[in-house]
Amino acid sequence: MHPLSIGIYDIAIACYRFVISLAALYNVKAKLWLAGRRNWAGLLQEAIQPLREAGRPIVWVHCASLGEFEQGRPVIEALRMQYPNAGVVLTFFSPSGYQIRRNYAYADVVCYMPLDTRRNAAAFVKILQPRLAIFVKYEFWYHHLQALFKAGVPVLLIAALFRPGQLFFRWYGGAFRELLKGFGRIFTQNEAAAALLRQAGISRVEVAGDTRVDRVMQMAAQPPAYEIVRSFAGDSPLLVCGSTWPQDEAILTPFVNRELPEDWKVVVAPHEISENHLAGLEKMLPGVTVRYSQFTPTSAAGARVLIVDNIGMLAFLYQYGRLAYIGGGFGHGIHNTLEPAAFGLPVIFGPRYGKFEEAVYLAQQGGFFSISSGETLGKAFQHLMNENNYRDAAAKVKQYLHERQGATTRVMDYLAANQWLDQR
């Protein structure tokens, strides 16, 4: 990278650190971001000492946050099965990933990646001394990558997505394109991303697919049973609304109250389950709701809507569904659509889904449906009430997943061929 570019990058990193420090005065997430990086070197040294003493090769897996973790997770778990002696160090950039997965059983150490300065990166790699590093999807921290390259550590990028407008493909992005050439292998989710890389002169590329597909298919193969949901649904077709936000609920609730056919029932798993939010949702659906935590045959009598007031069940609730609505599409972006797809459900969501490859593809193919209002929600629902349309949409969803399985196997085959983690 040109010295001027390095200087600009370092200034941007310093500014980010300053902004986070200010935000920490009033923002919980920023406060956690800072607190998690205090004395990081000493804590890391202490955490990996048992791995070092046991002579276990260290694999460093880095994820930005929770979404990227779900893409790295199948590879981590395959690593533990194929190379049980390897020590897995899992790092996060964001508190939202670390806080939820800090006790992840398949990693030996879970911590934050330190801020990407030259000194931090050199110290981190020196302490860790990984045999292999795996970055997930979008993570391109210059100094950490350069420290790994300098130390001769093979680095892989998995579940990668690239778009024409990214810095790597602009006239002034040459230095960052060079950074991509340092990866031993880049596993992309689709051919379009791989083609962009090849056009930019990056040859160590393989189209592998999305590792999340492997994960959701594993989950759908043996889902836990939820008797309350099964009992609530009975013989009724079920609309499962996952991770809904207020903007979604403002459209969904009038539809449920006035347009949903009488033989249908609804399960709603809101993104936020505070008492205020749940009470507000109940007011928007007067006289037809029951909470999961309060479900009894008596309390559920006459209810058409089951409100899930806990966390952790959503991915498996789709097994009881006929159709899924996924929230977030009127805000920063939709929640996980692959989870309902794994059970063969057509999916409806709001207009902001452009960053999700599977949503874009299946919306174009007719397996998923984007809506922007109550009126378009009704039209999408009516379209799927036609049995032929429904079967066609479900078939396209199943075909998409079938064609994109196996990304984890491709990554593991590559590791086996290079023997980085074999006993020495």
LUMKOL-923808 format. One record per residue (C-alpha): residue number from 1; residue in three letters; x, y, z. Coordinates in steps of 0.2 Angstrom, whole numbers, plus 5000, padded with zeros to 4 digits. Each point is the difference from the previous one (the first is absolute). Example, Ala and Ser with C-alpha at 12.3 -4.5 7.8 and 13.67 -1.06 7.14 Angstrom:
<rs>
i|aa|x|y|z
1|ALA|5062|4978|5039
2|SER|5006|5017|4997
</rs>
This chain:
<rs>
i|aa|x|y|z
1|MET|5000|5000|5000
2|HIS|5006|5017|4996
3|PRO|5007|5010|5015
4|LEU|4987|5013|4998
5|SER|4986|4988|5000
6|ILE|5007|4992|5015
7|GLY|5000|5017|5009
8|ILE|4982|5003|4995
9|TYR|4995|4983|5006
10|ASP|5009|5002|5017
11|ILE|4992|5017|5002
12|ALA|4983|4993|4997
13|ILE|5003|4986|5013
14|ALA|5006|5013|5012
15|CYS|4984|5010|4997
16|TYR|4989|4985|5002
17|ARG|5009|4997|5017
18|PHE|4996|5017|5005
19|VAL|4982|5000|4995
20|ILE|4997|4983|5009
21|SER|5008|5008|5016
22|LEU|4988|5014|4999
23|ALA|4985|4989|4996
24|ALA|5004|4989|5015
25|LEU|4995|5014|5012
26|TYR|4982|4997|4995
27|ASN|4999|4984|4989
28|VAL|5001|4983|5008
29|LYS|5006|4991|4984
30|ALA|5015|5012|4999
31|LYS|5004|4998|5018
32|LEU|5001|4981|4998
33|TRP|5011|5003|4985
34|LEU|5012|5009|5010
35|ALA|4999|4990|5015
36|GLY|5003|4984|4991
37|ARG|5017|5006|4993
38|ARG|5007|5005|5016
39|ASN|5016|4991|5004
40|TRP|4997|4989|4985
41|ALA|5018|4994|4998
42|GLY|5002|4994|5017
43|LEU|4983|4991|5000
44|LEU|5003|4992|4983
45|GLN|5017|4994|5006
46|GLU|4992|4992|5016
47|ALA|4986|4992|4990
48|ILE|5011|4992|4987
49|GLN|5013|4994|5012
50|PRO|4992|4983|5003
51|LEU|4999|4997|4981
52|ARG|5018|5005|4998
53|GLU|5005|4988|5014
54|ALA|4991|4986|4992
55|GLY|5008|5003|4983
56|ARG|4983|5002|4992
57|PRO|5001|5009|4983
58|ILE|4989|5016|5001
59|VAL|4987|5005|4987
60|TRP|4994|5018|5001
61|VAL|4983|5003|4993
62|HIS|4994|5018|4999
63|CYS|4982|5006|4998
64|ALA|4993|5018|5000
65|SER|4985|4996|5010
66|LEU|4986|4987|5002
67|GLY|4995|4999|4982
68|GLU|5017|4996|4994
69|PHE|5002|4988|5015
70|GLU|4986|4990|4993
71|GLN|5009|4998|4984
72|GLY|5016|4995|5008
73|ARG|4992|4988|5012
74|PRO|4998|4985|4989
75|VAL|5019|5001|4996
76|ILE|5005|5002|5018
77|GLU|4989|4985|5005
78|ALA|5007|4990|4985
79|LEU|5018|5005|5006
80|ARG|4997|4993|5017
81|MET|4994|4983|4993
82|GLN|5014|4998|4987
83|TYR|5014|5008|5010
84|PRO|4995|4997|5018
85|ASN|5018|5005|5006
86|ALA|4999|5017|4992
87|GLY|4997|5015|5012
88|VAL|4986|5012|4993
89|VAL|5002|5018|5005
90|LEU|4984|5009|4995
91|THR|5000|5019|4999
92|PHE|4987|5013|4997
93|PHE|5000|5019|4996
94|SER|4983|5004|5006
95|PRO|4993|4998|5018
96|SER|4984|4993|4993
97|GLY|5009|4984|4994
98|TYR|5012|4998|5015
99|GLN|4987|5003|5013
100|ILE|4989|4986|4993
101|ARG|5013|4988|4995
102|ARG|5014|5002|5013
103|ASN|4996|4983|5008
104|TYR|4999|4991|4983
105|ALA|5005|4982|5004
106|TYR|5009|4996|4983
107|ALA|5013|5014|5003
108|ASP|5014|4999|5013
109|VAL|5002|5019|5001
110|VAL|4987|5013|4996
111|CYS|5006|5018|5001
112|TYR|5000|5017|4990
113|MET|5012|5004|4986
114|PRO|5010|5015|5006
115|LEU|4998|5016|4990
116|ASP|5009|4999|4983
117|THR|5016|5010|5003
118|ARG|5017|4994|4995
119|ARG|5006|4997|5018
120|ASN|4984|4991|5005
121|ALA|5000|4989|4985
122|ALA|5019|4995|5002
123|ALA|4997|4997|5019
124|PHE|4985|4989|4997
125|VAL|5007|4989|4986
126|LYS|5016|4998|5011
127|ILE|4991|4995|5015
128|LEU|4988|4988|4990
129|GLN|5012|4993|4988
130|PRO|4986|4991|4990
131|ARG|5003|4986|4988
132|LEU|4985|5006|4990
133|ALA|4988|5015|5000
134|ILE|4983|5001|4993
135|PHE|4991|5016|4997
136|VAL|4981|5000|4996
137|LYS|4991|5010|4987
138|TYR|5004|5018|5001
139|GLU|5015|5002|5012
140|PHE|5015|5008|4992
141|TRP|5010|5008|5014
142|TYR|5016|5006|4992
143|HIS|5013|4999|5014
144|HIS|4994|4983|5007
145|LEU|5000|4993|4982
146|GLN|5018|5007|4997
147|ALA|5006|4993|5016
148|LEU|4993|4983|4995
149|PHE|5008|5001|4983
150|LYS|5017|5005|5007
151|ALA|5000|4986|5012
152|GLY|4996|4987|4986
153|VAL|4983|4995|5007
154|PRO|4988|4994|4987
155|VAL|4984|5010|5000
156|LEU|4984|4995|4993
157|LEU|4984|5010|4997
158|ILE|4984|4991|5000
159|ALA|4982|5004|4995
160|ALA|5006|5015|4991
161|LEU|4989|5012|4990
162|PHE|5006|5014|4989
163|ARG|4991|5014|4991
164|PRO|5006|5011|4986
165|GLY|4999|5016|5010
166|GLN|5011|4994|5014
167|LEU|5017|5008|5002
168|PHE|5010|4986|4993
169|PHE|4993|5003|4983
170|ARG|5001|5019|4999
171|TRP|5014|5009|4991
172|TYR|5008|5005|5016
173|GLY|4998|4983|5009
174|GLY|5016|4992|4993
175|ALA|5008|4999|5016
176|PHE|4985|4991|5008
177|ARG|5000|4988|4985
178|GLU|5018|4995|5004
179|LEU|4994|4996|5017
180|LEU|4988|4987|4993
181|LYS|5014|4992|4991
182|GLY|5008|4995|5017
183|PHE|4986|4988|5004
184|GLY|5004|4981|4997
185|ARG|4983|4997|4994
186|ILE|4984|5011|4999
187|PHE|4984|4989|5000
188|THR|4986|5010|4993
189|GLN|4981|4998|5002
190|ASN|4997|5001|4981
191|GLU|5007|5001|4983
192|ALA|4997|5019|4998
193|ALA|5012|5004|5015
194|ALA|5013|4988|4993
195|ALA|4999|5008|4983
196|LEU|5003|5017|5007
197|LEU|5015|4994|5009
198|ARG|5007|4991|4985
199|GLN|4998|5016|4989
200|ALA|5010|5009|5013
201|GLY|5014|4988|4999
202|ILE|4997|4990|5015
203|SER|5001|4982|4995
204|ARG|5000|4990|5016
205|VAL|4981|4999|5000
206|GLU|4987|4986|5002
207|VAL|4981|5001|4999
208|ALA|4995|4990|5015
209|GLY|4982|5006|5005
210|ASP|4994|5006|5016
211|THR|5005|4991|5016
212|ARG|4984|5006|5008
213|VAL|4990|4988|4988
214|ASP|5010|4985|5008
215|ARG|4995|5007|5017
216|VAL|4982|5002|4998
217|MET|4998|4983|4991
218|GLN|5008|4992|5015
219|MET|4988|5009|5011
220|ALA|4985|4995|4990
221|ALA|5005|4982|4999
222|GLN|4997|4997|5019
223|PRO|4990|5014|5007
224|PRO|4994|5000|5018
225|ALA|4981|4998|5002
226|TYR|4990|5014|5008
227|GLU|4984|4992|5006
228|ILE|4992|5017|5004
229|VAL|5002|5006|4982
230|ARG|4994|4984|4992
231|SER|4985|5000|5012
232|PHE|4996|5018|4996
233|ALA|5001|4998|4981
234|GLY|4990|4984|5000
235|ASP|4994|4997|4982
236|SER|5001|5018|4995
237|PRO|5012|5007|4988
238|LEU|5013|5011|5010
239|LEU|5008|5016|4995
240|VAL|5016|5002|5010
241|CYS|5006|5018|5002
242|GLY|5018|5000|5006
243|SER|5010|5014|5008
244|THR|4987|5013|4996
245|TRP|5003|5019|5004
246|PRO|4987|5013|5003
247|GLN|5000|5005|4982
248|ASP|4996|4982|4995
249|GLU|4987|4998|5013
250|ALA|4991|5016|4994
251|ILE|4997|4991|4984
252|LEU|4997|4983|5006
253|THR|4988|5004|5014
254|PRO|4986|5008|4989
255|PHE|5003|4985|4987
256|VAL|4997|4988|5014
257|ASN|4985|5009|5007
258|ARG|4991|5003|4984
259|GLU|5007|4989|4985
260|LEU|5007|4984|5007
261|PRO|4989|4985|4995
262|GLU|4990|4993|5015
263|ASP|5008|4983|4999
264|TRP|5018|5007|5002
265|LYS|5010|5003|5016
266|VAL|5015|5011|5004
267|VAL|5016|4998|5010
268|VAL|5009|5016|5003
269|ALA|5018|5000|5007
270|PRO|5004|5019|5003
271|HIS|5017|5006|4999
272|GLU|4998|5009|5017
273|ILE|4991|4991|5014
274|SER|4999|5013|5013
275|GLU|4984|5001|5010
276|ASN|4995|5017|4992
277|HIS|5003|4993|4982
278|LEU|4990|4985|5003
279|ALA|4986|5009|5009
280|GLY|4999|5012|4985
281|LEU|4999|4986|4988
282|GLU|4986|4992|5009
283|LYS|4991|5017|4999
284|MET|5002|5000|4981
285|LEU|4992|4982|5000
286|PRO|4986|5002|5012
287|GLY|4992|4984|5006
288|VAL|5009|4988|4989
289|THR|5017|4997|5008
290|VAL|5008|4989|5013
291|ARG|5018|5000|5006
292|TYR|5011|4985|4999
293|SER|5005|5001|5018
294|GLN|4981|5001|5005
295|PHE|4994|4986|4988
296|THR|4987|4988|5007
297|PRO|4986|4992|4991
298|THR|4988|5012|5009
299|SER|5010|5016|4997
300|ALA|5003|4995|4982
301|ALA|4981|4997|4996
302|GLY|4995|5011|4986
303|ALA|5018|5007|4998
304|ARG|5006|5003|4982
305|VAL|5017|5007|5004
306|LEU|5013|4992|5011
307|ILE|5013|5013|5006
308|VAL|5017|4992|5003
309|ASP|5007|5009|5015
310|ASN|5017|4992|5001
311|ILE|5016|4999|4991
312|GLY|5008|4985|4991
313|MET|4985|4990|4993
314|LEU|4997|5010|4983
315|ALA|5011|4989|4989
316|PHE|4990|4985|5004
317|LEU|4983|5007|5000
318|TYR|4999|5000|4981
319|GLN|4998|4982|5000
320|TYR|4982|5003|5004
321|GLY|4997|5013|4987
322|ARG|4992|5001|4984
323|LEU|5007|5018|4996
324|ALA|5013|5011|5008
325|TYR|5001|5019|5002
326|ILE|5017|5006|5005
327|GLY|5003|5017|5009
328|GLY|5013|5014|4998
329|GLY|4996|5004|4982
330|PHE|4993|5017|5004
331|GLY|5016|5004|5011
332|HIS|5018|4995|4998
333|GLY|4997|4984|4991
334|ILE|4991|4984|5001
335|HIS|5003|4986|5013
336|ASN|5005|4982|4995
337|THR|4990|4994|4985
338|LEU|5010|4984|4999
339|GLU|4992|4993|5016
340|PRO|4982|4999|4993
341|ALA|5007|4995|4983
342|ALA|5008|4985|5007
343|PHE|4982|4994|5004
344|GLY|4995|5004|4982
345|LEU|4990|5015|5004
346|PRO|4997|5015|4988
347|VAL|5004|5016|5009
348|ILE|4993|5017|5000
349|PHE|5011|5015|5006
350|GLY|5001|5019|4999
351|PRO|5010|5010|4986
352|ARG|5017|5001|5008
353|TYR|5008|4983|4996
354|GLY|5013|5005|4986
355|LYS|5015|4995|5011
356|PHE|4994|4982|5001
357|GLU|5005|4989|4986
358|GLU|4987|4987|5003
359|ALA|4986|5012|5002
360|VAL|5004|5009|4984
361|TYR|5002|4984|4990
362|LEU|4984|4992|5006
363|ALA|4990|5017|4999
364|GLN|5004|5000|4981
365|GLN|4996|4981|4998
366|GLY|4983|5001|5009
367|GLY|5004|4990|5016
368|PHE|5001|5016|5011
369|PHE|4989|5015|4999
370|SER|5004|5018|5005
371|ILE|4986|5012|5006
372|SER|4999|5018|5003
373|SER|4983|5003|5008
374|GLY|4985|4991|5007
375|GLU|4993|5000|4982
376|THR|5015|4991|4993
377|LEU|5000|4988|5015
378|GLY|4982|4995|4995
379|LYS|5004|4997|4982
380|ALA|5015|4989|5004
381|PHE|4990|4990|5012
382|GLN|4986|4998|4987
383|HIS|5012|4995|4987
384|LEU|5006|4986|5012
385|MET|4983|4994|5004
386|ASN|4999|4993|4983
387|GLU|5007|4982|5002
388|ASN|5009|5000|4984
389|ASN|5009|5016|5004
390|TYR|5004|4994|5017
391|ARG|5008|4984|4994
392|ASP|5010|5009|4987
393|ALA|5007|5012|5013
394|ALA|5004|4986|5012
395|ALA|5008|4990|4987
396|LYS|5012|5015|4995
397|VAL|5004|5002|5019
398|LYS|5005|4982|5001
399|GLN|5010|5000|4984
400|TYR|5010|5015|5006
401|LEU|5005|4992|5016
402|HIS|5004|4983|4991
403|GLU|5011|5008|4987
404|ARG|5010|5010|5014
405|GLN|5004|4987|5012
406|GLY|5017|4994|5003
407|ALA|5010|5016|5003
408|THR|5007|4993|5016
409|THR|5006|4984|4992
410|ARG|5009|5010|4987
411|VAL|5009|5010|5013
412|MET|5005|4985|5010
413|ASP|5006|4991|4984
414|TYR|5011|5014|4997
415|LEU|5007|4999|5017
416|ALA|5003|4982|4999
417|ALA|5009|5002|4984
418|ASN|5012|5012|5007
419|GLN|5003|4991|5016
420|TRP|5003|5015|5011
421|LEU|4991|4992|5015
422|ASP|5007|4983|4999
423|GLN|5011|4993|5014
424|ARG|5018|5006|4998
</rs>
